[in-house]
């Protein structure tokens, strides 16, 4: 029974390989997170510019029609 338990236990070499793979996965996830963060910043900046443009246009329309 004890021998069976040890036969199913991962070796140190196997554990090192798993740790290396996990490290690589973490690195890739970090890169994906960084890229998504950059995309988010770009989208937020574009959205903000569109909102500001719309506000300017609304202000011009209000001035044209003397609405306030």
N, C-alpha and C positions, 0 to 999 in steps of 0.2 A: 504494500500500500504506500509506504513512504517512497519507494523507488519510483512508483508511478507518478507521484506528485513532483518529484525532481525531474522526471523525464519530460514533463509538460511545462517546466519552468524555463523561461528564456535565458540564454547565456548572456554573459557580459558583452560579447561581440554583437549579438543580436540587439541588445539594448542600446549599444552605441549607434548602430545603424538606424534604429528607430528614432533616437534622439537627433541624429543628423538630418533625417528626413523631416522631423518636426521643425527643426531649426530652419530648413529650407522653406517649408510651408509658411512658417511665421514671417520669414523675410518677404516671400511673395505677397502675403496678405498685407504686410506693411506697405509695400509698393502700391498695391491696389488701393489701400486706404488713402495714400498720398495723392494718387491720381484722382480719386473721387473727390477728395477735398479741393483739389485744384479746379475740377469741373464745377463743383458747387460754388466756389468763389466767382468763377467766370459767369455762371448763370445768375447769381445774385447781383453781380455788377450790371449785367445786361438788363435784368429786371428793374433795377434801380434807375438806370438810364431811361428806360421806357416810361417809367412812372414820372420821372422829372419832365420828360418831353411832353407827356400828356398834360401834366399840370401847367406847363407853359402855354400849351395850346388852349386849354380851358380858360386860363387867365386872359389870353388874347380875345377869345370869344366873348367872355364877360365884358371886356372893355369895349368890344365892337357893339354889343347890344346894351351896354350901360346897365348891366345886371350886377348887383352886389348885395 
